[in-house]
Amino acid sequence: MNLSSTLGYRVCSSCGKTKSVDEFPQRIDRRRCPPLLVRIAKCTSCERRRNREWARRRTREQRQAERRRIAVRLGRKYRTTDELRARRTERESHRQARRSPSRLRSLVSRLLSEDPSAIALSWSGQVYRAKYRYDADFRAKEIARRRRRKSAGLAFWLEDGTLTGSVIQGLFAKAHHCPYCNKPMRPREKTLDHIIPRAKAGLHSIRNVVVCCRTCNSRKGKSTSRRWLLRAGVRFSDRGSHSGAARVADRSSDDQIR
Protein backbone atom coordinates (compact mmCIF):
# COMPACT_ATOMS: atom_id res chain seq x y z
CA MET A 1 0.00 0.00 0.00
CA ASN A 2 1.54 3.26 -1.15
CA LEU A 3 1.26 6.72 0.36
CA SER A 4 -1.36 7.96 -2.11
CA SER A 5 -3.79 5.14 -1.19
CA THR A 6 -3.40 5.89 2.50
CA LEU A 7 -4.25 9.54 1.80
CA GLY A 8 -7.43 8.58 -0.08
CA TYR A 9 -6.05 8.67 -3.65
CA ARG A 10 -4.93 5.97 -6.06
CA VAL A 11 -3.45 5.80 -9.53
CA CYS A 12 -5.53 3.93 -12.14
CA SER A 13 -3.55 1.16 -13.83
CA SER A 14 -5.36 1.75 -17.13
CA CYS A 15 -5.53 5.50 -17.67
CA GLY A 16 -2.74 6.47 -15.25
CA LYS A 17 -4.76 9.22 -13.60
CA THR A 18 -4.77 9.89 -9.89
CA LYS A 19 -8.32 9.63 -8.56
CA SER A 20 -10.12 9.27 -5.27
CA VAL A 21 -10.32 5.82 -3.72
CA ASP A 22 -14.11 5.97 -3.89
CA GLU A 23 -13.92 5.95 -7.72
CA PHE A 24 -12.41 2.45 -7.72
CA PRO A 25 -15.06 -0.34 -7.61
CA GLN A 26 -14.92 -3.09 -5.01
CA ARG A 27 -14.77 -6.83 -5.69
CA ILE A 28 -14.72 -9.93 -3.50
CA ASP A 29 -11.31 -11.59 -3.60
CA ARG A 30 -12.10 -15.29 -3.18
CA ARG A 31 -8.45 -16.29 -3.38
CA ARG A 32 -8.00 -15.12 0.17
CA CYS A 33 -9.22 -17.03 3.19
CA PRO A 34 -11.59 -15.72 4.33
CA PRO A 35 -12.67 -13.80 1.19
CA LEU A 36 -12.15 -10.07 1.51
CA LEU A 37 -13.74 -7.06 -0.16
CA VAL A 38 -10.96 -5.24 -2.02
CA ARG A 39 -10.79 -2.41 -4.55
CA ILE A 40 -9.56 -3.23 -8.05
CA ALA A 41 -6.69 -1.40 -9.77
CA LYS A 42 -8.87 0.23 -12.46
CA CYS A 43 -11.19 3.15 -11.93
CA THR A 44 -14.93 2.93 -12.57
CA SER A 45 -14.85 4.56 -16.02
CA CYS A 46 -12.03 2.34 -17.28
CA GLU A 47 -13.73 -0.76 -15.87
CA ARG A 48 -17.00 0.13 -17.58
CA ARG A 49 -15.19 0.71 -20.87
CA ARG A 50 -13.48 -2.67 -20.58
CA ASN A 51 -16.79 -4.42 -19.83
CA ARG A 52 -18.49 -2.80 -22.83
CA GLU A 53 -15.69 -3.88 -25.15
CA TRP A 54 -15.76 -7.39 -23.76
CA ALA A 55 -19.55 -7.61 -24.19
CA ARG A 56 -19.26 -6.27 -27.76
CA ARG A 57 -16.70 -8.93 -28.69
CA ARG A 58 -18.85 -11.78 -27.38
CA THR A 59 -20.97 -13.57 -29.93
CA ARG A 60 -24.53 -14.73 -29.48
CA GLU A 61 -23.44 -18.35 -29.00
CA GLN A 62 -21.02 -17.36 -26.23
CA ARG A 63 -23.74 -15.48 -24.36
CA GLN A 64 -26.11 -18.42 -24.69
CA ALA A 65 -23.41 -20.84 -23.49
CA GLU A 66 -22.73 -18.67 -20.43
CA ARG A 67 -26.42 -18.43 -19.58
CA ARG A 68 -26.75 -22.20 -19.98
CA ARG A 69 -23.84 -22.80 -17.59
CA ILE A 70 -25.40 -20.47 -15.01
CA ALA A 71 -28.77 -22.22 -15.35
CA VAL A 72 -27.18 -25.66 -14.93
CA ARG A 73 -25.29 -24.48 -11.86
CA LEU A 74 -28.55 -23.20 -10.35
CA GLY A 75 -30.41 -26.41 -11.24
CA ARG A 76 -32.67 -24.78 -13.83
CA LYS A 77 -33.49 -25.42 -17.47
CA TYR A 78 -32.34 -22.98 -20.12
CA ARG A 79 -33.63 -22.94 -23.67
CA THR A 80 -32.82 -20.39 -26.33
CA THR A 81 -35.45 -18.65 -28.42
CA ASP A 82 -34.65 -20.85 -31.40
CA GLU A 83 -35.01 -24.01 -29.30
CA LEU A 84 -38.35 -22.84 -27.91
CA ARG A 85 -39.59 -21.94 -31.40
CA ALA A 86 -38.50 -25.32 -32.82
CA ARG A 87 -40.12 -27.18 -29.93
CA ARG A 88 -43.35 -25.21 -30.34
CA THR A 89 -43.39 -25.92 -34.09
CA GLU A 90 -42.75 -29.63 -33.54
CA ARG A 91 -45.49 -29.85 -30.93
CA GLU A 92 -47.97 -28.05 -33.17
CA SER A 93 -47.16 -30.28 -36.14
CA HIS A 94 -47.55 -33.36 -33.96
CA ARG A 95 -50.89 -32.07 -32.68
CA GLN A 96 -52.12 -31.37 -36.20
CA ALA A 97 -51.04 -34.82 -37.35
CA ARG A 98 -52.95 -36.45 -34.49
CA ARG A 99 -56.06 -34.42 -35.29
CA SER A 100 -55.98 -34.97 -39.04
CA PRO A 101 -59.30 -36.28 -40.49
CA SER A 102 -57.56 -39.09 -42.37
CA ARG A 103 -56.00 -40.42 -39.17
CA LEU A 104 -59.32 -40.27 -37.32
CA ARG A 105 -61.09 -42.09 -40.15
CA SER A 106 -58.44 -44.82 -40.14
CA LEU A 107 -58.77 -45.24 -36.36
CA VAL A 108 -62.57 -45.42 -36.59
CA SER A 109 -62.45 -47.94 -39.43
CA ARG A 110 -60.06 -50.08 -37.40
CA LEU A 111 -62.40 -49.86 -34.42
CA LEU A 112 -65.44 -50.89 -36.49
CA SER A 113 -63.56 -53.82 -38.01
CA GLU A 114 -62.58 -55.12 -34.56
CA ASP A 115 -65.76 -54.13 -32.69
CA PRO A 116 -68.85 -54.01 -34.94
CA SER A 117 -71.08 -53.03 -31.99
CA ALA A 118 -69.46 -49.57 -32.00
CA ILE A 119 -71.49 -48.67 -35.10
CA ALA A 120 -74.41 -47.82 -32.78
CA LEU A 121 -72.36 -44.93 -31.32
CA SER A 122 -72.29 -41.42 -32.72
CA TRP A 123 -69.30 -40.17 -34.71
CA SER A 124 -67.83 -38.38 -31.68
CA GLY A 125 -68.32 -41.50 -29.55
CA GLN A 126 -66.59 -43.65 -32.16
CA VAL A 127 -63.68 -41.19 -32.35
CA TYR A 128 -63.30 -41.11 -28.57
CA ARG A 129 -63.37 -44.90 -28.23
CA ALA A 130 -60.91 -45.34 -31.10
CA LYS A 131 -58.49 -42.78 -29.69
CA TYR A 132 -58.78 -44.26 -26.19
CA ARG A 133 -58.11 -47.75 -27.50
CA TYR A 134 -55.33 -47.10 -30.03
CA ASP A 135 -53.70 -43.82 -28.92
CA ALA A 136 -51.48 -44.39 -25.87
CA ASP A 137 -50.91 -40.66 -25.17
CA PHE A 138 -54.61 -39.86 -25.31
CA ARG A 139 -55.41 -42.81 -23.02
CA ALA A 140 -52.78 -41.72 -20.46
CA LYS A 141 -54.15 -38.16 -20.41
CA GLU A 142 -57.72 -39.38 -19.97
CA ILE A 143 -56.72 -41.66 -17.09
CA ALA A 144 -54.91 -38.78 -15.39
CA ARG A 145 -57.91 -36.50 -15.91
CA ARG A 146 -60.28 -39.06 -14.39
CA ARG A 147 -58.00 -39.50 -11.39
CA ARG A 148 -57.91 -35.76 -10.80
CA ARG A 149 -61.68 -35.53 -10.95
CA LYS A 150 -62.02 -38.50 -8.61
CA SER A 151 -59.51 -37.09 -6.10
CA ALA A 152 -61.27 -33.70 -6.20
CA GLY A 153 -64.59 -35.38 -5.39
CA LEU A 154 -62.94 -37.49 -2.70
CA ALA A 155 -61.37 -34.43 -1.08
CA PHE A 156 -64.81 -32.84 -0.85
CA TRP A 157 -66.22 -35.81 1.09
CA LEU A 158 -63.17 -36.07 3.40
CA GLU A 159 -64.03 -32.86 5.28
CA ASP A 160 -65.96 -33.03 8.53
CA GLY A 161 -66.30 -29.27 9.01
CA THR A 162 -64.21 -29.01 12.18
CA LEU A 163 -61.47 -26.91 10.58
CA THR A 164 -63.00 -23.48 10.29
CA GLY A 165 -61.11 -20.22 9.96
CA SER A 166 -61.36 -19.39 13.65
CA VAL A 167 -60.19 -22.87 14.65
CA ILE A 168 -57.13 -22.61 12.40
CA GLN A 169 -56.32 -19.18 13.81
CA GLY A 170 -56.50 -20.61 17.32
CA LEU A 171 -54.16 -23.47 16.38
CA PHE A 172 -51.64 -21.04 14.92
CA ALA A 173 -51.83 -18.80 17.98
CA LYS A 174 -51.21 -21.67 20.44
CA ALA A 175 -48.31 -23.22 18.48
CA HIS A 176 -44.89 -21.88 19.51
CA HIS A 177 -42.57 -24.84 18.82
CA CYS A 178 -42.51 -27.26 15.88
CA PRO A 179 -43.62 -30.76 17.00
CA TYR A 180 -41.14 -32.38 14.59
CA CYS A 181 -37.87 -30.52 15.21
CA ASN A 182 -38.88 -28.81 18.51
CA LYS A 183 -37.53 -25.45 17.29
CA PRO A 184 -39.29 -22.15 18.03
CA MET A 185 -41.42 -20.87 15.15
CA ARG A 186 -41.96 -17.33 14.01
CA PRO A 187 -45.45 -16.41 12.74
CA ARG A 188 -44.41 -16.49 9.08
CA GLU A 189 -42.83 -19.94 9.49
CA LYS A 190 -46.00 -21.66 10.75
CA THR A 191 -47.81 -24.01 8.36
CA LEU A 192 -50.72 -26.42 8.68
CA ASP A 193 -49.67 -30.01 8.07
CA HIS A 194 -51.90 -33.06 7.65
CA ILE A 195 -50.59 -35.98 9.71
CA ILE A 196 -52.00 -38.39 7.14
CA PRO A 197 -51.70 -36.47 3.84
CA ARG A 198 -54.81 -35.72 1.84
CA ALA A 199 -53.10 -37.38 -1.13
CA LYS A 200 -53.43 -40.62 0.86
CA ALA A 201 -57.09 -40.05 1.78
CA GLY A 202 -56.27 -38.20 5.00
CA LEU A 203 -59.18 -36.48 6.71
CA HIS A 204 -59.30 -32.67 6.67
CA SER A 205 -60.16 -32.59 10.35
CA ILE A 206 -58.83 -31.03 13.52
CA ARG A 207 -57.61 -34.43 14.73
CA ASN A 208 -55.52 -34.93 11.57
CA VAL A 209 -53.65 -31.62 11.46
CA VAL A 210 -50.74 -30.12 13.34
CA VAL A 211 -48.99 -26.75 13.13
CA CYS A 212 -45.33 -27.20 12.19
CA CYS A 213 -42.55 -25.17 10.61
CA ARG A 214 -42.31 -24.69 6.87
CA THR A 215 -39.03 -26.65 6.61
CA CYS A 216 -40.41 -29.82 8.21
CA ASN A 217 -43.63 -29.57 6.21
CA SER A 218 -41.78 -29.38 2.90
CA ARG A 219 -39.41 -32.21 3.86
CA LYS A 220 -42.29 -34.42 4.96
CA GLY A 221 -44.04 -34.12 1.59
CA LYS A 222 -46.69 -36.77 0.95
CA SER A 223 -45.44 -39.18 3.63
CA THR A 224 -47.32 -39.87 6.82
CA SER A 225 -45.84 -38.36 9.96
CA ARG A 226 -44.83 -41.68 11.48
CA ARG A 227 -43.19 -42.98 8.30
CA TRP A 228 -41.31 -39.72 7.77
CA LEU A 229 -40.08 -39.60 11.36
CA LEU A 230 -38.93 -43.21 11.19
CA ARG A 231 -37.08 -42.46 7.98
CA ALA A 232 -35.49 -39.42 9.67
CA GLY A 233 -34.25 -41.65 12.51
CA VAL A 234 -36.36 -40.27 15.37
CA ARG A 235 -36.76 -42.70 18.29
CA PHE A 236 -40.21 -42.42 19.81
CA SER A 237 -39.02 -43.79 23.16
CA ASP A 238 -37.00 -40.59 23.65
CA ARG A 239 -39.18 -38.20 25.66
CA GLY A 240 -36.67 -35.36 25.42
CA SER A 241 -36.35 -33.17 22.38
CA HIS A 242 -38.70 -35.28 20.22
CA SER A 243 -41.62 -35.79 22.60
CA GLY A 244 -43.85 -33.69 20.30
CA ALA A 245 -42.82 -35.86 17.37
CA ALA A 246 -43.72 -38.96 19.34
CA ARG A 247 -47.20 -37.60 20.07
CA VAL A 248 -47.73 -36.77 16.39
CA ALA A 249 -46.58 -40.25 15.41
CA ASP A 250 -49.00 -41.80 17.90
CA ARG A 251 -51.84 -39.76 16.41
CA SER A 252 -50.81 -40.92 12.92
CA SER A 253 -50.84 -44.59 13.96
CA ASP A 254 -54.20 -44.22 15.73
CA ASP A 255 -55.81 -42.61 12.69
CA GLN A 256 -54.46 -45.35 10.44
CA ILE A 257 -55.91 -48.01 12.71
CA ARG A 258 -59.32 -46.36 12.63
C-alpha positions as CSV (number, residue, x, y, z in Angstrom):
1,M,0.0,0.0,0.0
2,N,1.5,3.3,-1.2
3,L,1.3,6.7,0.4
4,S,-1.4,8.0,-2.1
5,S,-3.8,5.1,-1.2
6,T,-3.4,5.9,2.5
7,L,-4.3,9.5,1.8
8,G,-7.4,8.6,-0.1
9,Y,-6.0,8.7,-3.7
10,R,-4.9,6.0,-6.1
11,V,-3.5,5.8,-9.5
12,C,-5.5,3.9,-12.1
13,S,-3.6,1.2,-13.8
14,S,-5.4,1.7,-17.1
15,C,-5.5,5.5,-17.7
16,G,-2.7,6.5,-15.3
17,K,-4.8,9.2,-13.6
18,T,-4.8,9.9,-9.9
19,K,-8.3,9.6,-8.6
20,S,-10.1,9.3,-5.3
21,V,-10.3,5.8,-3.7
22,D,-14.1,6.0,-3.9
23,E,-13.9,6.0,-7.7
24,F,-12.4,2.4,-7.7
25,P,-15.1,-0.3,-7.6
26,Q,-14.9,-3.1,-5.0
27,R,-14.8,-6.8,-5.7
28,I,-14.7,-9.9,-3.5
29,D,-11.3,-11.6,-3.6
30,R,-12.1,-15.3,-3.2
31,R,-8.5,-16.3,-3.4
32,R,-8.0,-15.1,0.2
33,C,-9.2,-17.0,3.2
34,P,-11.6,-15.7,4.3
35,P,-12.7,-13.8,1.2
36,L,-12.2,-10.1,1.5
37,L,-13.7,-7.1,-0.2
38,V,-11.0,-5.2,-2.0
39,R,-10.8,-2.4,-4.6
40,I,-9.6,-3.2,-8.1
41,A,-6.7,-1.4,-9.8
42,K,-8.9,0.2,-12.5
43,C,-11.2,3.1,-11.9
44,T,-14.9,2.9,-12.6
45,S,-14.8,4.6,-16.0
46,C,-12.0,2.3,-17.3
47,E,-13.7,-0.8,-15.9
48,R,-17.0,0.1,-17.6
49,R,-15.2,0.7,-20.9
50,R,-13.5,-2.7,-20.6
51,N,-16.8,-4.4,-19.8
52,R,-18.5,-2.8,-22.8
53,E,-15.7,-3.9,-25.2
54,W,-15.8,-7.4,-23.8
55,A,-19.6,-7.6,-24.2
56,R,-19.3,-6.3,-27.8
57,R,-16.7,-8.9,-28.7
58,R,-18.8,-11.8,-27.4
59,T,-21.0,-13.6,-29.9
60,R,-24.5,-14.7,-29.5
61,E,-23.4,-18.4,-29.0
62,Q,-21.0,-17.4,-26.2
63,R,-23.7,-15.5,-24.4
64,Q,-26.1,-18.4,-24.7
65,A,-23.4,-20.8,-23.5
66,E,-22.7,-18.7,-20.4
67,R,-26.4,-18.4,-19.6
68,R,-26.7,-22.2,-20.0
69,R,-23.8,-22.8,-17.6
70,I,-25.4,-20.5,-15.0
71,A,-28.8,-22.2,-15.3
72,V,-27.2,-25.7,-14.9
73,R,-25.3,-24.5,-11.9
74,L,-28.6,-23.2,-10.3
75,G,-30.4,-26.4,-11.2
76,R,-32.7,-24.8,-13.8
77,K,-33.5,-25.4,-17.5
78,Y,-32.3,-23.0,-20.1
79,R,-33.6,-22.9,-23.7
80,T,-32.8,-20.4,-26.3
81,T,-35.4,-18.7,-28.4
82,D,-34.6,-20.9,-31.4
83,E,-35.0,-24.0,-29.3
84,L,-38.3,-22.8,-27.9
85,R,-39.6,-21.9,-31.4
86,A,-38.5,-25.3,-32.8
87,R,-40.1,-27.2,-29.9
88,R,-43.4,-25.2,-30.3
89,T,-43.4,-25.9,-34.1
90,E,-42.8,-29.6,-33.5
91,R,-45.5,-29.8,-30.9
92,E,-48.0,-28.0,-33.2
93,S,-47.2,-30.3,-36.1
94,H,-47.6,-33.4,-34.0
95,R,-50.9,-32.1,-32.7
96,Q,-52.1,-31.4,-36.2
97,A,-51.0,-34.8,-37.3
98,R,-53.0,-36.4,-34.5
99,R,-56.1,-34.4,-35.3
100,S,-56.0,-35.0,-39.0
101,P,-59.3,-36.3,-40.5
102,S,-57.6,-39.1,-42.4
103,R,-56.0,-40.4,-39.2
104,L,-59.3,-40.3,-37.3
105,R,-61.1,-42.1,-40.2
106,S,-58.4,-44.8,-40.1
107,L,-58.8,-45.2,-36.4
108,V,-62.6,-45.4,-36.6
109,S,-62.5,-47.9,-39.4
110,R,-60.1,-50.1,-37.4
111,L,-62.4,-49.9,-34.4
112,L,-65.4,-50.9,-36.5
113,S,-63.6,-53.8,-38.0
114,E,-62.6,-55.1,-34.6
115,D,-65.8,-54.1,-32.7
116,P,-68.9,-54.0,-34.9
117,S,-71.1,-53.0,-32.0
118,A,-69.5,-49.6,-32.0
119,I,-71.5,-48.7,-35.1
120,A,-74.4,-47.8,-32.8
121,L,-72.4,-44.9,-31.3
122,S,-72.3,-41.4,-32.7
123,W,-69.3,-40.2,-34.7
124,S,-67.8,-38.4,-31.7
125,G,-68.3,-41.5,-29.5
126,Q,-66.6,-43.6,-32.2
127,V,-63.7,-41.2,-32.4
128,Y,-63.3,-41.1,-28.6
129,R,-63.4,-44.9,-28.2
130,A,-60.9,-45.3,-31.1
131,K,-58.5,-42.8,-29.7
132,Y,-58.8,-44.3,-26.2
133,R,-58.1,-47.8,-27.5
134,Y,-55.3,-47.1,-30.0
135,D,-53.7,-43.8,-28.9
136,A,-51.5,-44.4,-25.9
137,D,-50.9,-40.7,-25.2
138,F,-54.6,-39.9,-25.3
139,R,-55.4,-42.8,-23.0
140,A,-52.8,-41.7,-20.5
141,K,-54.1,-38.2,-20.4
142,E,-57.7,-39.4,-20.0
143,I,-56.7,-41.7,-17.1
144,A,-54.9,-38.8,-15.4
145,R,-57.9,-36.5,-15.9
146,R,-60.3,-39.1,-14.4
147,R,-58.0,-39.5,-11.4
148,R,-57.9,-35.8,-10.8
149,R,-61.7,-35.5,-10.9
150,K,-62.0,-38.5,-8.6
151,S,-59.5,-37.1,-6.1
152,A,-61.3,-33.7,-6.2
153,G,-64.6,-35.4,-5.4
154,L,-62.9,-37.5,-2.7
155,A,-61.4,-34.4,-1.1
156,F,-64.8,-32.8,-0.8
157,W,-66.2,-35.8,1.1
158,L,-63.2,-36.1,3.4
159,E,-64.0,-32.9,5.3
160,D,-66.0,-33.0,8.5
161,G,-66.3,-29.3,9.0
162,T,-64.2,-29.0,12.2
163,L,-61.5,-26.9,10.6
164,T,-63.0,-23.5,10.3
165,G,-61.1,-20.2,10.0
166,S,-61.4,-19.4,13.6
167,V,-60.2,-22.9,14.7
168,I,-57.1,-22.6,12.4
169,Q,-56.3,-19.2,13.8
170,G,-56.5,-20.6,17.3
171,L,-54.2,-23.5,16.4
172,F,-51.6,-21.0,14.9
173,A,-51.8,-18.8,18.0
174,K,-51.2,-21.7,20.4
175,A,-48.3,-23.2,18.5
176,H,-44.9,-21.9,19.5
177,H,-42.6,-24.8,18.8
178,C,-42.5,-27.3,15.9
179,P,-43.6,-30.8,17.0
180,Y,-41.1,-32.4,14.6
181,C,-37.9,-30.5,15.2
182,N,-38.9,-28.8,18.5
183,K,-37.5,-25.4,17.3
184,P,-39.3,-22.1,18.0
185,M,-41.4,-20.9,15.2
186,R,-42.0,-17.3,14.0
187,P,-45.4,-16.4,12.7
188,R,-44.4,-16.5,9.1
189,E,-42.8,-19.9,9.5
190,K,-46.0,-21.7,10.7
191,T,-47.8,-24.0,8.4
192,L,-50.7,-26.4,8.7
193,D,-49.7,-30.0,8.1
194,H,-51.9,-33.1,7.6
195,I,-50.6,-36.0,9.7
196,I,-52.0,-38.4,7.1
197,P,-51.7,-36.5,3.8
198,R,-54.8,-35.7,1.8
199,A,-53.1,-37.4,-1.1
200,K,-53.4,-40.6,0.9
201,A,-57.1,-40.0,1.8
202,G,-56.3,-38.2,5.0
203,L,-59.2,-36.5,6.7
204,H,-59.3,-32.7,6.7
205,S,-60.2,-32.6,10.3
206,I,-58.8,-31.0,13.5
207,R,-57.6,-34.4,14.7
208,N,-55.5,-34.9,11.6
209,V,-53.7,-31.6,11.5
210,V,-50.7,-30.1,13.3
211,V,-49.0,-26.7,13.1
212,C,-45.3,-27.2,12.2
213,C,-42.5,-25.2,10.6
214,R,-42.3,-24.7,6.9
215,T,-39.0,-26.6,6.6
216,C,-40.4,-29.8,8.2
217,N,-43.6,-29.6,6.2
218,S,-41.8,-29.4,2.9
219,R,-39.4,-32.2,3.9
220,K,-42.3,-34.4,5.0
221,G,-44.0,-34.1,1.6
222,K,-46.7,-36.8,1.0
223,S,-45.4,-39.2,3.6
224,T,-47.3,-39.9,6.8
225,S,-45.8,-38.4,10.0
226,R,-44.8,-41.7,11.5
227,R,-43.2,-43.0,8.3
228,W,-41.3,-39.7,7.8
229,L,-40.1,-39.6,11.4
230,L,-38.9,-43.2,11.2
231,R,-37.1,-42.5,8.0
232,A,-35.5,-39.4,9.7
233,G,-34.2,-41.6,12.5
234,V,-36.4,-40.3,15.4
235,R,-36.8,-42.7,18.3
236,F,-40.2,-42.4,19.8
237,S,-39.0,-43.8,23.2
238,D,-37.0,-40.6,23.6
239,R,-39.2,-38.2,25.7
240,G,-36.7,-35.4,25.4
241,S,-36.3,-33.2,22.4
242,H,-38.7,-35.3,20.2
243,S,-41.6,-35.8,22.6
244,G,-43.8,-33.7,20.3
245,A,-42.8,-35.9,17.4
246,A,-43.7,-39.0,19.3
247,R,-47.2,-37.6,20.1
248,V,-47.7,-36.8,16.4
249,A,-46.6,-40.3,15.4
250,D,-49.0,-41.8,17.9
251,R,-51.8,-39.8,16.4
252,S,-50.8,-40.9,12.9
253,S,-50.8,-44.6,14.0
254,D,-54.2,-44.2,15.7
255,D,-55.8,-42.6,12.7
256,Q,-54.5,-45.4,10.4
257,I,-55.9,-48.0,12.7
258,R,-59.3,-46.4,12.6
